Amino acid sequence: MRSLLDINVLIALLDQDHAFHARAHAWWRKEQPQWASCPLTENGVVRIMASPGYSKARQFTVAELVNLLQTFTAGTKHTFWPDSVSILDATRYDHSRILSSKTLTDLYLLSLAVEKSGRLVTFDQGIAVSAVARATPKNLLTL
C-alpha cells in the first residue's frame, strides 16, 4: 500500500534537526515505502521550512527546498498524487464528525489516501477515521 506522507513526516525525513527525525527514519528504513506526495504536502514543506522562524540553526531558501524535494522524490519510490478530493463533497466526509477546523488538513489527506487506495502516514494522533467515507484503520498509520 502506497503511503501518503503528511507534511510533518516529510519535514522530519528531510531535516536532521527535527524532533522526530530519528522516528521517521527508523520507520523509513524498516518499511522502505512506496510513497506519495500531493500539492498540499509539497507546498507545505517548502512554506514551513523556508519560513524565517522555522530554524535557528539554518535558513532554507525556497530554491534549496525545491531542489531537496526533487532529489528526494527522484531517488525513492515516489508517486505524485494530484488533488482530487473536496471538503465540500458529502459523499467523502461525514461533516458531523469533523469536530475541529484543526483536523481539516489531516482529514483531507486521509481522504486523498483512501481515494488512491493508500494510507496516510502521520505523527498526529486522534485523527477521526470515521469522518472520512470508506476509510478504515488500514488507511492511517501513526508513527
Backbone as ProteinMPNN parsed JSONL, in Angstrom:
{"seq_chain_A": "MRSLLDINVLIALLDQDHAFHARAHAWWRKEQPQWASCPLTENGVVRIMASPGYSKARQFTVAELVNLLQTFTAGTKHTFWPDSVSILDATRYDHSRILSSKTLTDLYLLSLAVEKSGRLVTFDQGIAVSAVARATPKNLLTL", "coords_chain_A": {"N_chain_A": [[0.851, -1.178, 0.0], [0.618, 2.142, -0.92], [2.074, 4.967, 0.675], [0.954, 8.043, 1.753], [2.708, 10.696, 2.758], [2.437, 12.894, 5.454], [2.872, 16.457, 6.008], [4.516, 16.964, 8.276], [5.852, 14.507, 8.624], [7.293, 14.354, 6.24], [8.952, 16.627, 6.585], [10.366, 15.821, 8.869], [11.815, 13.693, 7.811], [13.483, 15.045, 6.04], [14.898, 16.962, 7.522], [17.465, 16.89, 9.668], [17.55, 17.981, 12.19], [15.012, 17.945, 13.174], [12.585, 17.184, 15.67], [11.421, 14.63, 15.483], [13.02, 13.265, 13.719], [14.666, 10.917, 13.971], [12.708, 8.985, 14.588], [11.123, 9.049, 12.261], [12.999, 8.22, 10.347], [13.647, 5.672, 11.29], [11.252, 4.299, 10.818], [11.207, 4.604, 8.014], [13.523, 3.185, 7.183], [12.791, 0.603, 7.99], [10.374, 0.107, 6.571], [10.88, 0.9, 3.884], [9.314, 2.448, 2.001], [6.868, 2.6, -0.669], [5.837, 5.656, -1.681], [3.857, 8.676, -1.56], [3.332, 12.074, -2.555], [1.555, 15.198, -2.532], [0.097, 18.227, -3.911], [-0.527, 19.788, -1.617], [1.11, 18.716, 0.456], [3.702, 18.992, -0.591], [3.889, 21.812, -1.07], [3.435, 22.642, 1.547], [5.7, 21.686, 2.976], [7.762, 23.228, 1.802], [6.807, 25.832, 2.358], [6.751, 25.897, 5.203], [9.417, 25.15, 5.976], [10.939, 27.114, 4.714], [10.244, 29.356, 6.008], [11.19, 32.201, 7.925], [11.221, 31.859, 10.725], [11.471, 29.151, 11.129], [13.857, 27.627, 11.751], [16.516, 28.003, 14.03], [19.063, 27.239, 13.57], [19.509, 27.127, 10.828], [18.743, 28.785, 7.781], [16.596, 28.101, 5.241], [16.289, 28.368, 1.698], [13.66, 28.855, -0.717], [14.35, 27.801, -3.21], [16.406, 25.969, -2.514], [14.952, 24.115, -1.012], [13.043, 23.179, -2.843], [14.775, 21.925, -4.626], [15.838, 19.995, -2.868], [13.52, 18.457, -2.33], [12.986, 17.589, -4.959], [15.248, 15.991, -5.442], [14.941, 14.066, -3.417], [12.451, 12.882, -4.104], [13.083, 11.846, -6.631], [14.982, 9.918, -6.035], [13.71, 7.888, -4.688], [10.915, 5.623, -4.101], [8.662, 7.102, -5.302], [5.491, 8.662, -5.961], [3.456, 11.116, -7.447], [0.477, 12.5, -6.334], [-2.162, 14.149, -7.681], [-4.37, 16.784, -6.547], [-7.58, 15.663, -5.802], [-9.874, 15.527, -4.366], [-12.545, 17.002, -2.439], [-13.391, 19.007, 0.336], [-15.993, 19.778, 0.406], [-17.489, 17.733, -0.557], [-19.955, 15.705, 0.29], [-20.184, 12.998, 0.004], [-17.749, 11.998, 0.566], [-17.042, 12.754, 3.117], [-18.083, 12.664, 6.532], [-19.454, 15.198, 7.719], [-20.482, 15.864, 10.207], [-18.839, 14.601, 11.968], [-16.499, 15.956, 11.982], [-14.948, 17.7, 14.156], [-13.318, 19.825, 14.712], [-11.702, 22.592, 13.225], [-9.019, 22.361, 13.071], [-8.387, 19.831, 12.277], [-8.834, 19.568, 9.581], [-6.88, 19.509, 7.471], [-5.55, 17.075, 7.977], [-7.71, 15.295, 7.641], [-8.397, 15.789, 4.996], [-6.056, 14.833, 3.712], [-6.173, 12.153, 4.506], [-8.541, 11.411, 3.191], [-7.711, 11.714, 0.528], [-5.752, 9.73, 0.449], [-7.393, 7.46, 0.814], [-8.911, 7.644, -1.528], [-6.961, 6.966, -3.383], [-6.389, 4.384, -2.732], [-4.53, 4.085, -0.69], [-2.543, 4.882, 2.224], [-2.439, 7.239, 4.901], [0.401, 8.564, 6.397], [1.471, 9.708, 9.458], [2.366, 11.794, 12.29], [0.431, 12.696, 13.87], [-1.936, 12.158, 16.351], [-5.157, 10.814, 17.051], [-6.735, 11.26, 14.784], [-9.808, 11.268, 13.248], [-10.892, 8.601, 11.824], [-13.435, 7.824, 11.175], [-14.628, 10.07, 10.113], [-14.132, 10.196, 7.465], [-15.404, 8.942, 4.537], [-15.427, 5.531, 3.657], [-12.936, 5.125, 4.768], [-10.672, 3.143, 6.641], [-9.033, 1.684, 9.521], [-6.666, 0.687, 8.343], [-6.001, 2.574, 6.479], [-4.601, 4.533, 7.744], [-1.642, 5.37, 9.347], [-0.029, 5.951, 12.278], [2.91, 7.276, 13.395]], "CA_chain_A": [[0.0, 0.0, 0.0], [1.415, 3.372, -1.009], [1.934, 5.834, 1.846], [0.955, 9.493, 1.593], [3.37, 11.26, 3.933], [1.955, 14.239, 5.775], [3.907, 17.488, 5.979], [5.475, 16.79, 9.367], [6.682, 13.329, 8.36], [8.248, 14.766, 5.208], [9.944, 17.526, 7.183], [11.211, 15.025, 9.757], [12.742, 12.93, 6.98], [14.416, 15.943, 5.363], [15.62, 17.841, 8.45], [18.086, 16.099, 10.741], [17.339, 18.643, 13.475], [13.604, 17.81, 13.557], [12.405, 16.381, 16.893], [11.042, 13.25, 15.147], [13.876, 12.789, 12.624], [15.058, 9.518, 14.207], [11.497, 8.16, 14.488], [10.749, 8.965, 10.849], [13.997, 7.416, 9.638], [13.51, 4.272, 11.723], [10.134, 3.764, 10.043], [11.608, 4.58, 6.603], [14.453, 2.061, 7.0], [12.05, -0.647, 8.158], [9.337, -0.04, 5.54], [11.336, 1.228, 2.528], [7.973, 2.57, 1.432], [6.39, 3.295, -1.845], [5.181, 6.779, -1.029], [3.265, 9.707, -2.407], [3.144, 13.45, -2.095], [0.5, 15.9, -3.264], [0.4, 19.657, -3.86], [-0.617, 20.295, -0.248], [2.271, 18.326, 1.254], [4.908, 19.602, -1.155], [3.867, 23.24, -0.768], [3.549, 22.795, 2.998], [7.103, 21.511, 3.371], [8.525, 24.407, 1.375], [6.328, 27.014, 3.093], [7.17, 25.834, 6.604], [10.873, 25.132, 6.152], [11.517, 28.367, 4.212], [9.83, 30.433, 6.902], [12.317, 32.712, 8.72], [11.182, 31.369, 12.096], [11.483, 27.686, 11.203], [15.04, 27.061, 12.398], [17.562, 28.924, 14.482], [20.332, 26.7, 13.09], [19.707, 27.262, 9.389], [17.675, 29.377, 6.984], [16.475, 27.46, 3.938], [15.62, 29.133, 0.649], [12.67, 28.099, -1.475], [15.068, 27.049, -4.25], [17.073, 24.826, -1.87], [13.951, 23.133, -0.6], [12.505, 22.554, -4.052], [15.831, 21.018, -5.083], [15.881, 18.882, -1.913], [12.35, 17.612, -2.609], [13.183, 16.959, -6.266], [16.245, 14.933, -5.268], [14.348, 13.023, -2.583], [11.438, 12.151, -4.861], [13.719, 11.12, -7.742], [15.797, 8.817, -5.536], [12.896, 6.986, -3.872], [9.754, 5.034, -4.779], [7.714, 8.201, -5.153], [4.439, 8.985, -6.918], [2.748, 12.358, -7.163], [-0.977, 12.414, -6.41], [-2.795, 15.465, -7.796], [-5.575, 16.995, -5.742], [-8.754, 15.107, -6.478], [-10.998, 15.452, -3.432], [-13.001, 18.296, -1.937], [-14.036, 19.0, 1.653], [-17.409, 20.038, 0.18], [-18.124, 16.508, -1.056], [-20.597, 14.97, 1.397], [-20.014, 11.548, -0.183], [-16.403, 11.654, 1.046], [-16.863, 13.139, 4.515], [-19.213, 12.804, 7.455], [-19.142, 16.516, 8.276], [-20.866, 15.924, 11.619], [-17.747, 14.017, 12.761], [-15.363, 16.877, 11.942], [-15.245, 18.487, 15.351], [-12.417, 20.957, 14.844], [-11.078, 23.021, 11.969], [-7.595, 21.974, 13.132], [-8.2, 18.499, 11.696], [-9.214, 19.558, 8.173], [-5.785, 19.073, 6.605], [-5.372, 15.638, 8.193], [-8.834, 14.571, 7.049], [-8.236, 15.904, 3.546], [-5.001, 13.903, 3.293], [-6.71, 10.803, 4.682], [-9.493, 11.194, 2.106], [-6.922, 11.529, -0.692], [-5.158, 8.391, 0.545], [-8.473, 6.496, 0.566], [-9.216, 7.751, -2.96], [-5.876, 6.327, -4.137], [-6.177, 3.06, -2.124], [-3.3, 4.164, 0.078], [-2.679, 5.218, 3.639], [-1.794, 8.459, 5.375], [1.394, 8.357, 7.447], [1.471, 10.95, 10.219], [2.671, 11.752, 13.724], [-0.757, 13.215, 14.545], [-2.801, 11.155, 16.965], [-6.537, 11.234, 17.214], [-7.431, 11.563, 13.536], [-11.085, 10.54, 13.255], [-11.077, 7.825, 10.599], [-14.878, 7.768, 10.906], [-15.067, 11.286, 9.428], [-13.856, 10.041, 6.033], [-16.128, 7.803, 3.967], [-14.659, 4.382, 3.184], [-11.649, 4.993, 5.466], [-10.569, 2.12, 7.677], [-7.752, 1.847, 10.22], [-5.51, 0.382, 7.48], [-5.693, 3.775, 5.701], [-3.931, 5.513, 8.603], [-0.531, 4.89, 10.166], [0.534, 6.978, 13.148], [4.265, 6.909, 13.842]], "C_chain_A": [[0.892, 1.234, 0.0], [1.066, 4.29, 0.159], [2.009, 7.303, 1.45], [1.545, 10.076, 2.872], [2.818, 12.649, 4.208], [3.144, 15.193, 5.87], [4.949, 17.267, 7.07], [6.369, 15.576, 9.177], [7.713, 13.664, 7.284], [9.341, 15.665, 5.782], [10.897, 16.738, 8.081], [12.211, 14.194, 8.964], [13.831, 13.819, 6.376], [15.32, 16.738, 6.294], [16.165, 17.045, 9.63], [17.919, 16.73, 12.116], [15.886, 18.544, 13.961], [13.486, 16.87, 14.755], [12.087, 14.915, 16.599], [11.858, 12.673, 13.995], [14.223, 11.309, 12.796], [13.86, 8.583, 14.066], [11.096, 7.965, 13.026], [11.72, 8.077, 10.079], [13.964, 5.954, 10.056], [12.374, 3.607, 10.946], [10.538, 3.598, 8.581], [12.53, 3.39, 6.325], [13.727, 0.723, 7.062], [11.107, -0.9, 6.985], [9.867, 0.049, 4.104], [10.112, 1.46, 1.639], [7.917, 3.047, -0.009], [5.575, 4.442, -1.259], [4.689, 7.794, -2.053], [3.331, 11.063, -1.717], [2.005, 14.03, -2.927], [0.826, 17.392, -3.197], [0.406, 20.221, -2.44], [0.64, 19.954, 0.555], [3.558, 18.955, 0.72], [4.978, 21.094, -0.825], [4.038, 23.494, 0.721], [4.974, 22.659, 3.491], [7.908, 22.756, 3.023], [8.106, 25.639, 2.173], [6.849, 27.021, 4.522], [8.683, 25.939, 6.745], [11.561, 26.401, 5.644], [11.144, 29.567, 5.077], [11.012, 30.899, 7.754], [12.353, 32.178, 10.15], [11.301, 29.861, 12.236], [12.654, 27.149, 12.018], [16.007, 28.156, 12.825], [18.919, 28.505, 13.926], [20.585, 27.019, 11.622], [18.503, 27.915, 8.747], [17.696, 28.723, 5.603], [15.837, 28.423, 2.949], [14.596, 28.231, -0.04], [13.378, 27.232, -2.514], [15.777, 25.824, -3.661], [16.08, 23.724, -1.534], [13.307, 22.434, -1.788], [13.521, 21.55, -4.593], [15.918, 19.78, -4.18], [14.716, 17.921, -2.148], [12.481, 16.899, -3.953], [14.159, 15.788, -6.161], [15.669, 13.76, -4.488], [13.318, 12.21, -3.366], [12.067, 11.317, -5.975], [14.474, 9.881, -7.259], [15.044, 7.79, -4.713], [11.717, 6.473, -4.697], [8.558, 5.981, -4.648], [6.712, 8.268, -6.297], [3.785, 10.292, -6.478], [1.26, 12.124, -7.349], [-1.551, 13.817, -6.542], [-4.008, 15.571, -6.869], [-6.781, 16.456, -6.498], [-9.951, 14.955, -5.548], [-11.334, 16.85, -2.93], [-13.672, 18.113, -0.585], [-15.546, 19.233, 1.516], [-18.193, 18.789, -0.217], [-18.656, 15.666, 0.103], [-20.543, 13.462, 1.203], [-18.649, 11.076, 0.314], [-16.221, 11.885, 2.547], [-18.173, 13.046, 5.273], [-18.928, 14.092, 8.216], [-19.516, 16.634, 9.751], [-19.774, 15.351, 12.526], [-16.468, 14.864, 12.722], [-15.603, 17.903, 13.032], [-14.355, 19.714, 15.529], [-11.828, 21.304, 13.482], [-9.604, 22.626, 11.92], [-7.331, 20.623, 12.483], [-8.463, 18.461, 10.19], [-8.103, 19.064, 7.252], [-5.56, 17.577, 6.744], [-6.477, 14.845, 7.5], [-8.808, 14.658, 5.526], [-7.205, 14.891, 3.055], [-5.459, 12.456, 3.44], [-7.685, 10.477, 3.544], [-8.768, 10.971, 0.78], [-6.28, 10.143, -0.696], [-6.197, 7.31, 0.267], [-8.811, 6.465, -0.926], [-8.204, 6.967, -3.801], [-5.545, 4.927, -3.617], [-4.856, 2.995, -1.37], [-3.575, 4.419, 1.539], [-1.95, 6.53, 3.912], [-0.832, 8.076, 6.48], [1.622, 9.698, 8.129], [2.017, 10.724, 11.624], [1.423, 12.121, 14.528], [-1.622, 12.076, 15.076], [-4.221, 11.699, 17.019], [-7.24, 11.649, 15.937], [-8.671, 10.669, 13.477], [-11.302, 9.856, 11.916], [-12.551, 7.807, 10.205], [-15.398, 9.004, 10.178], [-14.893, 11.191, 7.913], [-14.544, 8.775, 5.522], [-15.146, 6.774, 3.417], [-13.286, 4.255, 3.841], [-11.744, 3.907, 6.517], [-9.243, 2.336, 8.393], [-6.527, 1.532, 9.351], [-5.115, 1.582, 6.613], [-4.936, 4.838, 6.496], [-2.843, 4.83, 9.411], [0.017, 6.067, 10.951], [1.873, 6.499, 13.651], [4.486, 7.316, 15.281]], "O_chain_A": [[1.804, 1.355, 0.817], [-0.089, 4.376, 0.575], [3.004, 7.753, 0.882], [0.95, 9.963, 3.944], [2.738, 13.482, 3.306], [4.295, 14.761, 5.815], [6.147, 17.375, 6.808], [7.544, 15.621, 9.542], [8.88, 13.295, 7.41], [10.522, 15.475, 5.491], [12.106, 16.967, 8.052], [13.345, 14.011, 9.407], [14.972, 13.384, 6.219], [16.407, 17.149, 5.889], [15.407, 16.585, 10.484], [18.133, 16.054, 13.123], [15.571, 19.017, 15.053], [14.206, 15.875, 14.841], [12.448, 14.041, 17.388], [11.44, 11.702, 13.364], [14.084, 10.532, 11.852], [13.983, 7.504, 13.486], [10.771, 6.855, 12.606], [11.3, 7.27, 9.249], [14.234, 5.079, 9.234], [12.52, 2.481, 10.471], [10.249, 2.568, 7.972], [12.339, 2.67, 5.344], [14.015, -0.183, 6.28], [11.053, -2.015, 6.466], [9.37, -0.639, 3.212], [9.905, 0.754, 0.652], [8.78, 3.781, -0.491], [4.706, 4.211, -0.418], [5.053, 7.766, -3.228], [3.379, 11.175, -0.492], [1.555, 13.424, -3.9], [1.753, 17.78, -2.486], [1.257, 21.044, -2.103], [1.176, 20.811, 1.258], [4.404, 19.398, 1.496], [6.006, 21.581, -0.355], [4.706, 24.449, 1.119], [5.412, 23.437, 4.338], [8.651, 23.275, 3.856], [8.96, 26.407, 2.617], [7.338, 28.045, 4.998], [9.178, 26.732, 7.547], [12.657, 26.728, 6.099], [11.674, 30.663, 4.892], [11.765, 30.066, 8.258], [13.434, 32.059, 10.727], [11.24, 29.34, 13.35], [12.46, 26.3, 12.889], [16.275, 29.102, 12.084], [19.827, 29.33, 13.821], [21.734, 27.165, 11.207], [17.365, 27.634, 9.124], [18.697, 28.789, 4.89], [14.953, 29.2, 3.309], [14.666, 27.006, 0.049], [13.042, 26.059, -2.679], [15.743, 24.749, -4.26], [16.349, 22.543, -1.751], [13.053, 21.23, -1.741], [13.152, 20.439, -4.975], [16.054, 18.658, -4.667], [14.908, 16.705, -2.163], [12.122, 15.727, -4.069], [13.92, 14.721, -6.727], [15.879, 12.602, -4.848], [13.316, 10.981, -3.295], [11.625, 10.198, -6.233], [14.591, 8.903, -7.996], [15.657, 6.915, -4.102], [11.551, 6.853, -5.857], [7.578, 5.681, -3.967], [7.038, 7.973, -7.447], [3.59, 10.536, -5.287], [0.825, 11.617, -8.383], [-1.441, 14.609, -5.606], [-4.588, 14.563, -6.466], [-6.979, 16.753, -7.676], [-10.94, 14.317, -5.911], [-10.509, 17.761, -2.99], [-14.434, 17.167, -0.387], [-16.298, 18.909, 2.435], [-19.424, 18.796, -0.209], [-17.893, 15.001, 0.803], [-20.828, 12.714, 2.138], [-18.427, 9.874, 0.464], [-15.349, 11.281, 3.171], [-19.241, 13.316, 4.725], [-18.242, 14.077, 9.238], [-18.917, 17.433, 10.471], [-19.787, 15.595, 13.733], [-15.473, 14.521, 13.36], [-16.363, 18.854, 12.854], [-14.611, 20.547, 16.398], [-11.5, 20.421, 12.689], [-9.011, 22.566, 10.842], [-6.186, 20.298, 12.17], [-8.322, 17.401, 9.58], [-8.364, 18.277, 6.342], [-5.396, 16.879, 5.743], [-6.205, 13.837, 6.847], [-9.162, 13.696, 4.844], [-7.454, 14.171, 2.088], [-5.161, 11.623, 2.583], [-7.647, 9.375, 2.996], [-9.178, 10.12, -0.009], [-6.266, 9.463, -1.722], [-5.911, 6.346, -0.443], [-8.977, 5.396, -1.512], [-8.566, 6.373, -4.817], [-4.535, 4.344, -4.013], [-4.154, 1.984, -1.406], [-4.683, 4.205, 2.031], [-0.978, 6.875, 3.241], [-1.199, 7.346, 7.4], [1.925, 10.696, 7.476], [2.113, 9.586, 12.085], [1.369, 11.883, 15.735], [-1.987, 11.157, 14.343], [-4.435, 12.911, 17.031], [-8.26, 12.334, 16.003], [-8.576, 9.452, 13.639], [-11.834, 10.457, 10.983], [-12.872, 7.777, 9.017], [-16.519, 8.98, 9.669], [-15.439, 12.004, 7.167], [-14.295, 7.677, 6.019], [-14.151, 7.128, 2.785], [-12.535, 3.345, 3.493], [-12.76, 3.766, 7.198], [-8.407, 3.101, 7.913], [-5.449, 2.067, 9.609], [-4.011, 1.608, 6.068], [-4.66, 5.922, 5.98], [-3.094, 3.829, 10.081], [0.47, 7.056, 10.375], [1.968, 5.436, 14.266], [5.565, 7.089, 15.829]]}, "name": "protein", "num_of_chains": 1, "seq": "MRSLLDINVLIALLDQDHAFHARAHAWWRKEQPQWASCPLTENGVVRIMASPGYSKARQFTVAELVNLLQTFTAGTKHTFWPDSVSILDATRYDHSRILSSKTLTDLYLLSLAVEKSGRLVTFDQGIAVSAVARATPKNLLTL"}
